[in-house]
Amino acid sequence: MKNRILNITNTLDTGAVDNWLVCVCERIAAENPHWQWTFYCLDENPGRLEERARGFGARVIRSPYRLGDKRAFMSSLRAFMKSNPHDILHSQNDFVSAAYLLAGLGLPFRKRIVHIHNSEKGIATPSRWKQLLLRETMRQACLRLADHIVGVSRDALSKFLRNKPPQPGRDRVLYCGVDTQRFNKPPWDREEFRRSLGLPAGAKVLLFVGRMVPLKNPLFVVDMVQVLA
């Protein structure tokens, strides 16, 4: 069956979600060369993974309006959906996916998929009360309009469902995998690696993997170094 997939995401840059999405679509595209792929990006700046996506035949579309310009954004997105029919709508934006589902209301998508990567993320508004109101309103819209709610972990899915049991056929967990083949190289020489960093041969090296942002809590790692030492 030929599928036309519309992925809506913030950007195709080098973030973890962007890398995962492009890797998965690239692998599926190799196995299903007749499928059509579209990435509808909200960020106005080109992402570093866009050329890779085009390499497997995908279209990369950049929204002409920012999400904050609600009326123009929704109208533009719906016009694009109507003039470019797709079979599957896949949204990467947690609660905000509700906006894309509403934009596509009544259009003939066979499947509407909402992907939950981070259920702790708030709605982008300075008003605390508006954030609380929109968060639950958008969550309910996702639950009612999506065919599938996909969480990247059991915890992410459970929090989005408010600890209610997953609905069979709709809710599922899909872990973000990593293609390990490109890391299958001969092991590094430990002493040479330390020397390249200007460290003594017997120095202990701690590796932290994550963005330097509060959400990843790098300061906790600094506190733990003192305890470990």
ROVEX-467559 format. One record per residue (C-alpha): x, y, z. Coordinates in steps of 0.25 Angstrom, whole numbers, plus 5000, padded with zeros to 4 digits. Example, Ala and Ser with C-alpha at 12.3 -4.5 7.8 and 13.67 -1.06 7.14 Angstrom:
// residues 2
504949825031;505549965029;
END
This chain:
// residues 229
500050005000;500550144996;500650235008;500750385008;501350425022;501250565027;502250585039;502050715047;503250755055;503950875061;505150865052;506150765046;507350795053;508250715061;507450695074;507150555079;505750555074;506150605060;507250505059;506250395063;505150435053;506050455041;506750315044;505450245045;504850305033;506150285025;506150135028;504650115025;504850195012;505950095008;504949985010;503750055004;504250134992;502850174987;502450245000;502450395000;503050475012;502750615016;503450695028;502650815032;503550895040;503151005050;504551075051;504851175041;506351145041;506851025032;507250905040;508550825038;507750695035;506850755024;507850705013;507950565018;506350565018;506350615004;507350505001;506350395002;505350474994;504550555005;504050685004;504350795014;503350905016;503551015026;502351085032;502151225027;501651265040;502051245055;501151165064;500951285072;500251355061;499051255063;498051295053;499051315041;499751185045;498551095046;497951155033;499251135026;499450995031;498050945027;498251005013;499450925012;498750795017;497650815007;498550844995;499550734998;498650615003;499350515012;498950385017;499650395031;499850515040;500950495050;501150605060;502450615069;501950725078;501350665090;500150745095;500250855084;499950735074;498550775077;498650895068;499050815056;497950715059;496950835059;497550885046;497350755039;495950735045;495050675034;496150645024;496350495020;497550455028;497450295030;498350315043;498650425052;499850395061;500250485073;501650455079;501850485093;503350515096;503350595108;502050605116;502650705126;502750815115;501850935117;501051015107;501851135102;501051245109;501551345120;500151325127;500151215138;498651205137;498551205122;499651095122;498851005132;497651025124;498251005110;499050885115;497850805119;496950855107;498050815097;498250685104;496750655103;496750695088;497950595086;497150485093;495950505085;496450535071;497650445070;497650305065;498950265073;499650325085;501050285085;501950305097;503450295096;503450225110;502450165119;502550285128;502350385117;501050315112;500550295127;500750435130;500050485117;498850385120;498850435135;499150285140;497950225133;498150095126;498550105112;497450085102;497649955094;497849985079;498150135082;499250155092;500550095092;502050115095;503150125085;504550135090;505450225083;506550135078;507950155073;508650095061;509950045067;510549995055;511350135053;511950115067;512549975064;513950025063;515249965070;515350015084;516050145087;517450135094;517050185108;518350255111;518450315097;517050375100;517450435113;518750495107;517850555096;517050635107;518350675114;518050575126;518950485134;518950345130;518250295142;517150405142;515750355143;514850415132;513350435134;512450445122;511150525122;510250515111;509150625109;508850765106;509350875115;507950915119;507250915132;506350795127;507550705126;508050755140;509550755137;509750825151;509350705158;510550635151;511450735156;510950715170;511050565169;512550575164;512850625178;512150515185;512750405176;514150475178;
END
